[in-house]
Amino acid sequence: MEKARETPSNTATDPPANKAVEATGSGIAKLTKRAAITQIVTAIVANITIISSGMGIGFPSIAMMELTNSTTSVVLSESDASWFASITSIMCPFGGLLSGYLLDKVGRKKTLYCINIISIISWAIMSFASRTDESVLFVELIVARVIIGIAIGLSSTPASVYAAEVAHPRLRGRLTLLTAGCTGIGMLLVYSLGYMFKEDWRYVCTICGVFTGVSLITVIPLPESPSWLVGKKRSQEAERYLKVIRAIKEDNHPEIKAEIKALEENVARFRSSEAKKSSKMVQLKKPEVYKPLSIMCVFFVFQQFSGIFVIIVYAASFSVEAGVAIDPFLSAVLVGLTRVVTTIIMSFISDKFGRRPPALFSGFGMACCMFGLAACAVFPVADTEYNWIPTALLVAFIFTATLGFLTLPFSMNAEVYPTKIRGFASGLTIFFGYTMSFIILKSYPAMVIAIGNENVFLFFGLVSLVGIAFVYFFLPETKGRTLQDIEDYFRGGKEMPSDATKQDSKA
C-alpha cells in the first residue's frame, strides 16, 4: 500500500482549538469532532438493520425444543424440524449474491430498505403460523426461513460497506465491525427472549417483527454513500451528502472538492483499465480484485471450519455435547453476551493494534479452547469439582473467536475491494462464506456420530492452528489505510511502509 501522504505545512498551521486530524491519504477531509460524531451515528443507524438478521440466525436455537415438544400447538417431526433449522444456511449464499447486485444497482441505502422489508415479511409469517395443522405450519415456517435466510445473506455486506465508505480512515476499522456487533446483539436478544418465553416462539417473532419495523424507519434519514453516487456519475448529490458526512457546511469547500475528485479519479482509473463494458469475470482477473477475493475466501474457510458458526447455530445442543453444566438456554445467552461484549472490545483493539495481531491471537486462543474441550470429552468432568471448565472453555472460545476469526472476515470484506466492483466482489465472498457455513452446519451432526465429540473438537482446533499460519503469511494489514491505499497495494504498484502506523499517529 502506498505511503500515507502528508502536507507538513497544513499540519503545522492547523489551529489547536479545532483539534482536526489530517487523513492518512490525500483527498480526504480532516476528521473533526463533529464529523466523527456524524460518521459514527450514521454507521450505527445503518447497522441497526443487521440486528434483525442476528435474531434470524439465533432463532432456531430457541425454537427447536418447542417446535418438537409443544403441549399447546401442533409440532413438527424431527425431520421437518431439521429442515427448519438448516434451510436458512442454504439460502444465505443467494442473499450474498443478491447483495452484490443490489449494492451496485440501487445503492447502499435502498439495499438496507430491502433487508428490513423482507425481514418483516418473514417474522410476520412465523408470528401468525398455524397452531392446528402440522403441514401448514411446516410450509409457513420453511417459507419464512427461506425469506430470512436471504435477508441474512443480504445483510452481511451493505452496512459494513456503507460504514467503510462514509468513515474516515481513522474510524473505519471500528465502524466496519459494527455489522458483527449488531449481529451479535440480535443473537443475544433472541436468545434472551427465548429464555424468557420458552413456550411461545410466536410471541418472540412478533417482538422481532416490530423491532425490524422500527429499523426500517431509521434508514429513511441516512445519506446515500458518496462513493456509490460518484460511481453512478451523480457527483453533485455525492458532494451534497459528503458535506453532511464530513460535517462541512460551506459550499465549494476545497477538502470536499478534493475528496470528490479523488473518488472520480478512482472510478475513472478502474474504468480506463477495462475493455468496453467488460464483464464482471474480466474485472475479476485484475490483481486488485482476485488477490483480495482469494484471501477473503480462504479466511472464510478457516472461519467456518474452526467451529464458530456451529456453536452459534447449535448453541443449546452444543453446550450439552461439550459437557456444560448450566441450563442450555442460559448457556446460549452467555454465548451471545460474550460475543457482544467482545465485539465492543474488538472495536478498540482493531484500531489500536490493527487486524493481524488480534487475528493471530484469536486463532491461538480458539485452538487452545477446542483442544481443552476435546480433553474434557475424553476425561469427563461433569460430576467433579472441575465441572465449570467446559463452560469456561466455551466462553473463552467465543471471546477469542470474536477478537478475530469471527468478526474480521466480515469487516475486512467491506474494505479490500475497489469501489467499482466492491458490491459484486463482497457479495461473491459472502456467497462463498455462507456456502462453507451450510457445509459445516449440515456435516456437524454426522461428524459427531461418525467420529465422536472429542475428534470433532480436535478437528476444529487443528483448523484454527492452520488458520494462524494463513493469517501470518497472507492476511494484509489495513489499519489506517485509505481504501485507495488498499487497492494500490493489491494492484502491486505500492508497498505498505513499515513505519505507517507511526506516521498515522503523527498525522
C-alpha positions as CSV (number, residue, x, y, z in Angstrom):
1,M,0.0,0.0,0.0
2,E,1.2,3.4,-0.7
3,K,2.7,5.5,2.0
4,A,0.4,8.0,3.8
5,R,0.8,11.4,2.2
6,E,1.0,14.4,4.4
7,T,1.3,18.1,3.9
8,P,3.6,19.4,6.6
9,S,2.6,23.0,6.1
10,N,-1.1,22.1,6.7
11,T,-0.3,20.1,9.8
12,A,1.7,22.8,11.3
13,T,-0.8,25.6,10.7
14,D,-3.9,23.9,11.9
15,P,-5.4,25.8,14.9
16,P,-5.1,23.8,18.1
17,A,-8.7,24.6,19.1
18,N,-10.0,22.8,16.0
19,K,-8.4,19.5,17.0
20,A,-8.8,18.4,13.4
21,V,-6.8,15.5,12.3
22,E,-5.4,15.0,8.8
23,A,-6.4,11.9,6.9
24,T,-3.9,9.2,6.2
25,G,-4.3,9.6,2.5
26,S,-4.6,12.6,0.2
27,G,-8.0,13.9,-0.8
28,I,-9.7,13.1,2.5
29,A,-11.2,15.9,4.6
30,K,-9.9,16.4,8.1
31,L,-11.6,14.5,10.9
32,T,-13.1,17.0,13.2
33,K,-15.0,16.0,16.4
34,R,-18.3,16.9,14.7
35,A,-17.5,14.9,11.6
36,A,-16.5,11.9,13.8
37,I,-19.8,12.0,15.7
38,T,-21.8,12.3,12.4
39,Q,-20.0,9.3,10.9
40,I,-20.3,7.2,14.0
41,V,-24.1,7.9,14.3
42,T,-24.6,7.3,10.6
43,A,-22.8,4.0,10.7
44,I,-24.7,2.9,13.8
45,V,-28.1,3.7,12.3
46,A,-27.2,1.8,9.1
47,N,-26.2,-1.2,11.2
48,I,-29.5,-1.3,13.3
49,T,-30.9,-3.2,10.3
50,I,-28.4,-6.0,10.9
51,I,-29.9,-6.7,14.4
52,S,-32.9,-8.5,12.8
53,S,-30.6,-10.7,10.8
54,G,-28.8,-11.7,14.1
55,M,-32.2,-12.6,15.5
56,G,-32.8,-14.7,12.5
57,I,-29.5,-16.6,12.9
58,G,-30.1,-17.4,16.5
59,F,-33.9,-18.1,16.3
60,P,-33.7,-21.9,15.6
61,S,-31.7,-22.4,18.8
62,I,-34.6,-21.2,20.9
63,A,-37.5,-22.5,18.9
64,M,-36.4,-26.1,18.2
65,M,-37.5,-27.6,21.6
66,E,-40.9,-26.0,21.5
67,L,-41.5,-26.9,17.8
68,T,-40.8,-30.6,18.6
69,N,-42.3,-30.9,22.1
70,S,-45.1,-28.4,22.3
71,T,-48.1,-29.1,24.5
72,T,-50.2,-26.2,23.3
73,S,-49.7,-26.4,19.5
74,V,-49.1,-28.9,16.7
75,V,-45.4,-30.0,16.5
76,L,-43.0,-30.8,13.7
77,S,-41.4,-34.2,13.2
78,E,-37.6,-34.4,13.8
79,S,-37.0,-34.5,10.1
80,D,-39.2,-31.4,9.4
81,A,-37.5,-29.6,12.4
82,S,-34.1,-30.3,10.9
83,W,-35.1,-28.7,7.7
84,F,-36.4,-25.7,9.6
85,A,-33.0,-25.3,11.2
86,S,-30.9,-25.8,8.1
87,I,-32.8,-24.2,5.2
88,T,-31.6,-20.7,6.2
89,S,-28.0,-21.7,5.6
90,I,-28.9,-22.9,2.1
91,M,-30.4,-19.5,1.2
92,C,-27.8,-17.2,2.8
93,P,-25.4,-17.6,-0.2
94,F,-28.0,-16.5,-2.6
95,G,-28.7,-13.5,-0.4
96,G,-25.0,-12.8,-0.5
97,L,-25.0,-12.8,-4.3
98,L,-28.2,-10.6,-4.4
99,S,-26.5,-8.2,-2.0
100,G,-23.7,-7.6,-4.6
101,Y,-26.2,-6.9,-7.3
102,L,-28.4,-4.6,-5.2
103,L,-25.4,-2.7,-3.8
104,D,-24.2,-1.8,-7.3
105,K,-27.6,-1.4,-8.9
106,V,-29.7,0.5,-6.4
107,G,-27.2,1.7,-3.8
108,R,-26.4,1.1,-0.2
109,K,-29.4,2.8,1.3
110,K,-32.1,1.1,-0.8
111,T,-30.4,-2.3,-0.1
112,L,-30.9,-1.6,3.6
113,Y,-34.6,-0.9,2.9
114,C,-34.9,-4.3,1.1
115,I,-33.3,-6.2,4.1
116,N,-35.8,-4.7,6.5
117,I,-38.9,-5.2,4.3
118,I,-38.2,-8.9,3.6
119,S,-37.3,-9.5,7.3
120,I,-40.6,-8.0,8.4
121,I,-42.4,-10.4,6.0
122,S,-40.6,-13.4,7.5
123,W,-41.3,-12.5,11.1
124,A,-44.9,-11.8,10.3
125,I,-45.4,-15.2,8.6
126,M,-43.9,-17.0,11.7
127,S,-45.9,-14.8,14.1
128,F,-49.2,-16.0,12.6
129,A,-48.1,-19.5,11.8
130,S,-50.8,-22.3,12.1
131,R,-51.4,-23.8,15.5
132,T,-53.7,-26.6,14.3
133,D,-52.3,-28.0,11.0
134,E,-48.8,-29.5,11.1
135,S,-48.5,-29.5,7.3
136,V,-49.5,-25.8,7.0
137,L,-47.2,-24.9,9.9
138,F,-44.2,-26.6,8.2
139,V,-44.8,-24.9,4.9
140,E,-45.2,-21.5,6.6
141,L,-42.0,-22.0,8.6
142,I,-40.0,-23.1,5.6
143,V,-41.2,-20.1,3.5
144,A,-40.4,-17.7,6.4
145,R,-36.9,-19.2,7.0
146,V,-36.1,-19.1,3.3
147,I,-37.0,-15.4,3.3
148,I,-35.0,-14.6,6.5
149,G,-32.1,-16.7,5.0
150,I,-32.0,-14.4,2.0
151,A,-32.2,-11.4,4.4
152,I,-29.3,-12.7,6.5
153,G,-27.1,-13.2,3.3
154,L,-28.1,-9.7,2.1
155,S,-27.2,-8.1,5.5
156,S,-23.7,-9.4,5.7
157,T,-22.3,-6.7,3.4
158,P,-24.3,-3.5,2.9
159,A,-24.0,-1.9,6.3
160,S,-20.3,-2.6,6.6
161,V,-19.6,-1.4,3.0
162,Y,-21.6,1.7,3.8
163,A,-19.7,2.3,7.0
164,A,-16.4,1.8,5.2
165,E,-17.3,4.3,2.5
166,V,-18.6,7.1,4.8
167,A,-16.0,6.7,7.6
168,H,-12.7,8.5,7.9
169,P,-9.8,6.0,7.7
170,R,-9.1,6.5,11.4
171,L,-12.7,5.4,12.2
172,R,-13.2,2.8,9.6
173,G,-11.7,-0.2,11.5
174,R,-14.1,0.0,14.4
175,L,-17.1,1.2,12.3
176,T,-16.9,-1.7,9.9
177,L,-17.0,-4.0,13.0
178,L,-20.5,-2.7,13.8
179,T,-22.0,-5.3,11.5
180,A,-20.5,-8.1,13.6
181,G,-21.5,-6.3,16.8
182,C,-25.1,-5.8,15.7
183,T,-25.4,-9.4,14.5
184,G,-24.2,-10.4,18.0
185,I,-26.7,-8.1,19.6
186,G,-29.5,-9.6,17.5
187,M,-28.5,-13.1,18.6
188,L,-28.3,-12.1,22.2
189,L,-31.7,-10.5,22.1
190,V,-33.3,-13.6,20.6
191,Y,-31.5,-15.9,23.0
192,S,-32.7,-13.8,25.9
193,L,-36.3,-13.7,24.5
194,G,-36.2,-17.4,24.1
195,Y,-35.1,-17.8,27.7
196,M,-37.9,-15.6,28.9
197,F,-40.6,-17.0,26.6
198,K,-39.5,-20.7,26.2
199,E,-43.0,-21.8,25.3
200,D,-44.1,-19.1,22.9
201,W,-41.8,-18.7,20.0
202,R,-44.6,-16.9,18.0
203,Y,-44.5,-14.0,20.5
204,V,-40.8,-13.8,20.1
205,C,-41.3,-13.5,16.3
206,T,-43.8,-10.7,16.9
207,I,-41.3,-8.7,19.0
208,C,-38.6,-9.3,16.3
209,G,-41.0,-8.1,13.6
210,V,-41.9,-4.9,15.5
211,F,-38.2,-4.1,16.1
212,T,-37.5,-4.6,12.4
213,G,-40.3,-2.1,11.5
214,V,-38.6,0.5,13.7
215,S,-35.3,-0.3,12.0
216,L,-36.9,0.4,8.6
217,I,-37.9,3.8,9.7
218,T,-34.4,4.7,11.0
219,V,-32.9,4.2,7.5
220,I,-35.0,7.0,6.0
221,P,-32.8,9.9,7.1
222,L,-29.5,8.2,6.1
223,P,-27.5,9.9,3.3
224,E,-26.5,7.7,0.4
225,S,-22.9,6.7,0.0
226,P,-20.9,9.3,-1.9
227,S,-18.6,6.6,-3.3
228,W,-21.6,4.9,-4.9
229,L,-23.0,8.1,-6.2
230,V,-19.8,9.1,-7.8
231,G,-19.7,5.6,-9.5
232,K,-23.1,6.4,-10.9
233,K,-21.9,9.8,-12.2
234,R,-24.1,11.7,-9.7
235,S,-21.3,13.9,-8.4
236,Q,-23.5,16.8,-7.3
237,E,-25.5,14.5,-5.0
238,A,-22.3,12.9,-3.8
239,E,-20.9,16.3,-2.9
240,R,-24.1,17.3,-1.0
241,Y,-24.1,14.1,1.1
242,L,-20.3,14.2,1.6
243,K,-20.7,17.6,3.2
244,V,-23.2,16.1,5.6
245,I,-20.9,13.2,6.5
246,R,-17.8,15.4,6.9
247,A,-19.8,18.0,8.8
248,I,-18.8,20.8,6.5
249,K,-21.5,23.5,5.7
250,E,-19.6,25.7,3.2
251,D,-20.2,25.4,-0.5
252,N,-17.3,24.6,-2.7
253,H,-15.1,23.6,0.2
254,P,-11.7,22.6,-1.0
255,E,-11.5,19.5,1.1
256,I,-14.8,18.3,-0.2
257,K,-13.8,19.1,-3.8
258,A,-10.6,17.2,-3.3
259,E,-12.3,14.1,-1.9
260,I,-14.9,14.1,-4.7
261,K,-12.1,14.5,-7.3
262,A,-10.2,11.6,-5.7
263,L,-13.3,9.4,-5.9
264,E,-13.8,10.3,-9.5
265,E,-10.2,9.6,-10.4
266,N,-10.5,6.2,-8.6
267,V,-13.6,5.3,-10.7
268,A,-12.0,6.6,-13.9
269,R,-8.9,4.6,-13.3
270,F,-10.8,1.5,-12.9
271,R,-13.0,2.1,-16.0
272,S,-10.0,3.1,-18.1
273,S,-8.4,-0.3,-17.5
274,E,-11.5,-2.1,-18.7
275,A,-12.4,-3.2,-22.2
276,K,-15.6,-1.6,-23.3
277,K,-18.4,-2.8,-21.0
278,S,-16.2,-5.5,-19.7
279,S,-17.9,-8.3,-17.8
280,K,-17.6,-9.0,-14.1
281,M,-15.4,-12.0,-15.0
282,V,-13.0,-9.7,-16.8
283,Q,-12.8,-7.5,-13.7
284,L,-12.2,-10.5,-11.5
285,K,-9.0,-11.2,-13.4
286,K,-7.4,-7.9,-12.2
287,P,-5.0,-8.3,-9.3
288,E,-6.7,-5.6,-7.2
289,V,-9.8,-7.9,-7.3
290,Y,-8.7,-11.5,-7.5
291,K,-6.0,-11.2,-4.8
292,P,-8.3,-9.8,-2.0
293,L,-11.0,-12.2,-3.2
294,S,-8.8,-15.2,-2.8
295,I,-7.6,-14.1,0.6
296,M,-11.1,-13.4,1.9
297,C,-12.5,-16.7,0.6
298,V,-9.7,-18.6,2.3
299,F,-10.2,-16.6,5.5
300,F,-13.9,-17.6,5.5
301,V,-12.9,-21.2,5.1
302,F,-10.9,-21.0,8.3
303,Q,-13.7,-19.1,10.0
304,Q,-16.4,-21.7,9.2
305,F,-14.3,-24.9,9.7
306,S,-12.9,-23.8,13.1
307,G,-16.4,-24.4,14.5
308,I,-17.5,-20.8,15.2
309,F,-20.9,-21.0,13.4
310,V,-21.5,-24.5,14.8
311,I,-21.5,-23.0,18.3
312,I,-23.6,-20.0,17.2
313,V,-26.4,-22.0,15.5
314,Y,-26.3,-25.1,17.7
315,A,-25.7,-23.1,20.9
316,A,-28.0,-25.1,23.2
317,S,-27.2,-28.6,21.9
318,F,-23.5,-27.8,21.6
319,S,-23.5,-26.8,25.2
320,V,-24.9,-30.2,26.2
321,E,-22.4,-32.1,24.0
322,A,-19.5,-30.0,25.4
323,G,-20.5,-31.0,28.9
324,V,-21.6,-27.5,30.0
325,A,-23.4,-27.9,33.4
326,I,-25.8,-24.9,33.3
327,D,-29.2,-24.6,31.5
328,P,-28.7,-24.9,27.7
329,F,-30.8,-21.8,27.1
330,L,-28.9,-19.8,29.7
331,S,-25.7,-21.1,28.1
332,A,-26.9,-19.7,24.7
333,V,-27.5,-16.3,26.4
334,L,-24.0,-16.5,27.8
335,V,-22.6,-17.2,24.4
336,G,-24.5,-14.2,22.9
337,L,-23.4,-11.9,25.7
338,T,-19.8,-12.9,25.4
339,R,-19.9,-12.2,21.7
340,V,-21.4,-8.7,22.1
341,V,-19.0,-7.6,24.8
342,T,-16.0,-8.9,22.9
343,T,-17.1,-7.2,19.7
344,I,-17.1,-3.9,21.6
345,I,-13.6,-4.6,22.9
346,M,-12.6,-5.6,19.4
347,S,-13.7,-2.2,18.0
348,F,-10.9,-0.6,20.1
349,I,-8.4,-3.3,19.6
350,S,-8.7,-3.2,15.8
351,D,-7.9,0.5,15.6
352,K,-5.1,0.3,18.1
353,F,-3.4,-3.0,17.1
354,G,-4.7,-3.4,13.6
355,R,-6.2,-6.6,12.1
356,R,-3.3,-9.1,12.1
357,P,-2.3,-9.2,15.8
358,P,-5.9,-9.8,17.0
359,A,-6.4,-12.5,14.3
360,L,-3.2,-14.3,15.3
361,F,-4.2,-14.3,19.0
362,S,-7.7,-15.3,18.0
363,G,-6.6,-18.5,16.2
364,F,-4.3,-19.5,19.0
365,G,-7.0,-19.0,21.7
366,M,-9.6,-20.9,19.6
367,A,-7.2,-23.8,19.2
368,C,-6.4,-24.0,22.9
369,C,-10.1,-23.9,23.8
370,M,-11.0,-26.7,21.3
371,F,-8.2,-28.9,22.5
372,G,-9.4,-28.3,26.1
373,L,-12.9,-29.3,25.2
374,A,-11.6,-32.4,23.5
375,A,-9.7,-33.3,26.7
376,C,-12.9,-32.8,28.7
377,A,-14.8,-35.1,26.3
378,V,-12.1,-37.8,26.8
379,F,-11.9,-37.2,30.6
380,P,-15.4,-36.1,31.6
381,V,-15.6,-33.6,34.4
382,A,-19.4,-33.3,34.8
383,D,-19.6,-35.0,38.2
384,T,-16.4,-33.5,39.6
385,E,-15.3,-30.2,41.2
386,Y,-14.0,-29.2,37.8
387,N,-17.4,-29.2,36.0
388,W,-17.0,-25.4,35.4
389,I,-14.1,-26.0,32.9
390,P,-16.3,-26.8,29.8
391,T,-18.3,-23.6,30.5
392,A,-15.2,-21.5,30.8
393,L,-13.7,-23.0,27.7
394,L,-16.9,-22.4,25.7
395,V,-17.0,-18.7,26.8
396,A,-13.2,-18.3,26.1
397,F,-13.7,-19.8,22.6
398,I,-16.4,-17.3,21.8
399,F,-14.3,-14.5,23.3
400,T,-11.1,-15.3,21.3
401,A,-13.1,-16.1,18.1
402,T,-14.8,-12.7,18.2
403,L,-11.5,-11.0,18.6
404,G,-10.5,-12.2,15.1
405,F,-11.8,-15.1,13.1
406,L,-15.5,-14.4,13.6
407,T,-15.5,-10.6,13.0
408,L,-12.6,-9.8,10.8
409,P,-13.7,-11.7,7.6
410,F,-16.9,-9.7,7.5
411,S,-15.4,-6.3,8.4
412,M,-12.4,-6.6,6.1
413,N,-14.7,-7.8,3.3
414,A,-16.0,-4.2,3.2
415,E,-12.7,-2.5,2.7
416,V,-10.4,-4.7,0.5
417,Y,-12.2,-4.3,-2.9
418,P,-12.1,-1.5,-5.5
419,T,-15.1,0.8,-5.4
420,K,-16.5,-0.1,-8.8
421,I,-16.7,-3.8,-8.1
422,R,-17.0,-3.7,-4.3
423,G,-20.6,-4.7,-4.2
424,F,-20.2,-7.6,-6.5
425,A,-17.0,-8.9,-5.1
426,S,-18.1,-8.6,-1.5
427,G,-21.4,-10.3,-2.3
428,L,-19.5,-13.1,-4.1
429,T,-17.3,-13.5,-1.0
430,I,-20.3,-13.7,1.3
431,F,-21.9,-16.3,-1.1
432,F,-18.7,-18.4,-0.7
433,G,-18.6,-17.9,3.1
434,Y,-22.2,-19.0,3.6
435,T,-21.8,-21.9,1.3
436,M,-19.0,-23.1,3.6
437,S,-21.3,-22.4,6.6
438,F,-24.0,-24.6,5.1
439,I,-21.5,-27.5,4.5
440,I,-20.2,-27.4,8.1
441,L,-23.6,-27.0,9.7
442,K,-25.1,-29.9,7.8
443,S,-22.0,-32.0,8.4
444,Y,-21.6,-31.3,12.1
445,P,-24.3,-33.7,13.4
446,A,-23.0,-36.5,11.2
447,M,-19.4,-35.8,12.3
448,V,-20.4,-36.2,15.9
449,I,-22.0,-39.5,15.2
450,A,-19.2,-40.8,13.0
451,I,-16.0,-39.7,14.9
452,G,-17.3,-38.5,18.3
453,N,-17.3,-35.2,20.1
454,E,-13.6,-35.3,21.1
455,N,-12.4,-35.8,17.5
456,V,-14.7,-33.1,16.2
457,F,-13.2,-30.7,18.8
458,L,-9.7,-31.8,17.7
459,F,-10.6,-31.1,14.1
460,F,-11.8,-27.6,14.9
461,G,-8.6,-26.9,16.9
462,L,-6.3,-28.1,14.1
463,V,-8.2,-25.9,11.6
464,S,-7.6,-22.9,13.9
465,L,-3.9,-23.7,14.1
466,V,-3.5,-23.8,10.3
467,G,-5.5,-20.5,10.2
468,I,-2.8,-18.9,12.3
469,A,-0.3,-19.7,9.6
470,F,-2.6,-18.3,6.9
471,V,-3.0,-15.0,8.8
472,Y,0.7,-14.7,9.4
473,F,1.7,-15.2,5.7
474,F,-1.2,-13.9,3.7
475,L,-3.5,-11.5,5.5
476,P,-2.6,-7.9,4.9
477,E,-2.8,-5.1,7.5
478,T,-5.4,-2.5,6.6
479,K,-5.2,-0.4,9.7
480,G,-5.0,3.3,9.0
481,R,-5.1,2.8,5.2
482,T,-7.4,4.6,2.9
483,L,-9.5,2.5,0.5
484,Q,-7.3,3.7,-2.3
485,D,-4.2,2.7,-0.5
486,I,-5.6,-0.8,-0.1
487,E,-6.5,-1.0,-3.8
488,D,-3.0,0.2,-4.8
489,Y,-1.4,-2.4,-2.6
490,F,-3.2,-5.3,-4.2
491,R,-2.6,-3.9,-7.6
492,G,1.1,-4.2,-6.8
493,G,2.1,-0.6,-7.6
494,K,2.7,0.4,-4.0
495,E,4.1,-1.3,-0.9
496,M,3.0,-0.7,2.7
497,P,5.6,1.2,4.6
498,S,6.8,-0.5,7.8
499,D,6.5,2.8,9.7
500,A,2.9,3.5,8.5
501,T,1.5,3.2,12.0
502,K,3.9,5.8,13.3
503,Q,3.2,8.2,10.5
504,D,-0.6,7.8,11.0
505,S,-0.2,8.6,14.7
506,K,1.5,11.8,13.8
507,A,-0.9,12.9,11.1
